[in-house]
Amino acid sequence: MFSELRKNLELSEADVVDFLRISVDRFKAYESGAATPTVQEVQSLRGAFSWRIKLRRLSLDPLDNSRLKSGRSNKPGSAKVRSESSAQKNAILLPFPPLAQSNRSGSESRFSFIDLFAGIGGMRRGFESVGGECVFTCEWDRYSRKTYHENFRGDAHEIAGDIRDVDGKDIPAHDVLLAGFPCQPFSIAGVSKKNALNRPHGFDCETQGTLFFEVERIIAHHQPRAFLLENVKNLVSHDSGRTFRIIRDTLERKLAYKISPHVIDAKPWVPQHRERIFIVGFRDVTTFSFDNFRMPDRAKGPTLSTILHPEDGSEATELPFTEGERGRVSGRYTLTRHLWNYLQDYAEKHRAQGNGFGFGLVGPADVSRTLSARYFKDGSEILVRQKGKPPRRLTPRECARLMGFDAPGKSEWKIPVSDTQAYRQFGNAVVVPVVEAVARHMLPHLVESEEPDQRMRARA
């Protein structure tokens, strides 16, 4: 397909390599069908051909240097044109822009991406904010799909279910692959629980641990320009580092991507201590590095006062989370005396044994522990103090703010599921502003931002 297109557009190997800024090996993979070019790359080639037709009318073919030297015309792809040096050709190669597509907001998209293990769309929110367009979504949990659908209406594509049932050829070409593959097999809590139940964890967990290799399968099929993978911090140390060595070896040696892993704490963006590893990979050579990744000042990070319901009438009442004229938090979120006594006794027992298990009691001036998917059970990791009664759980709306799906004081994110499902969804999600920061850091390496004369000088 690619070879036929290139010939129809009268472009030589050197033309394509120079114009798309890809390696000769990458060109050969496209030509043989071993790899598939992205939508933007194909559009760029079509755009180049369109410009050449227009410039020929002005007797100036940007890919034909001979006219500038002798005034004679040569057919594109002739021996004379092919024999000219790359420097000569690059000196007059005009930077034709790709034909941009429209993203969900209606503005021009800068790149396309797919959203695997999408959850409720946290990764998507981050990449849409920098101009990306989602062209494919995959999420197996039906409740998460419901929330995703409610918040991303108008998609031209359906939400795929189990990724193991998705054929690579049914996924559209894309520039960036996003995947927050399941973390439970690698998390500290998940490993402890599975050990207690004498169940396998990590890659030995057949139901979830092997899903990373589904990501590998899709990357190998489409070879996107870049990817972003997200998981728990414990992925690095799981199984004495063996798990991460397998992942790195797969991505770098087998798939030939240059990867940059980095553990980021969400605390500078939201009032929550939440460490996650982000693995960025680029197909071609770039200068991308997390060494110059800019983070807000940790000491000036927000406190829980920015996400808690004020309960003073300044925020509109939102049933079932708040009630009454002053928007008081519903009593349903206050722990029963029995549960509160149990948590205190449990914490004291483990404290006496020298263990760190217990509850996390917080107020407006504090920063919370990590919100987990088990929060629906007893809310013990984040309990808000209350005067004269047991503490309460966060409401799902407060969780949406804590995870960055809603801005402080806002209630725009749609929560169409039960509290139990909402807690699971937010506990499994990514912190949206952290993903947005990573997306912005990747953006210069995804989208050409140089002026035309800068690009020509870089190619010369």
Secondary structure, DSSP 8 states (H G I E B T S, - for coil): -HHHHHHHTT--HHHHHHHHT--HHHHHHHHHTSS---HHHHHHHHHHHHHHHHHHTTT--TT--HHHHHS----TT-HHHHHS-HHHHHHT---------B-TTSSB-SEEEEEES-TTSHHHHHHHTTTEEEEEEE---HHHHHHHHHHSTT-SS-EE--GGG--GGGS---SEEEE----TTTSHHHHHHHHHTT---GGG-TTTGGGHHHHHHHHHHH--SEEEEEEEGGGTTGGGGHHHHHHHHIIIIIS--EEEEEEEESTTTSSB--EEEEEEEESS-----GGG-----GGG---GGGTS---SSSS---TTTEETTTTEE-GGGB--HHHHHHHHHHHHHHHHTT------EE-TTS-B----TTHHHH-TTSEE--TTS--B---HHHHHHHTTSS-TT---S---S-HHHHHHHHHHS--HHHHHHHHHHHHHHHS--S-HHHHHHHH-
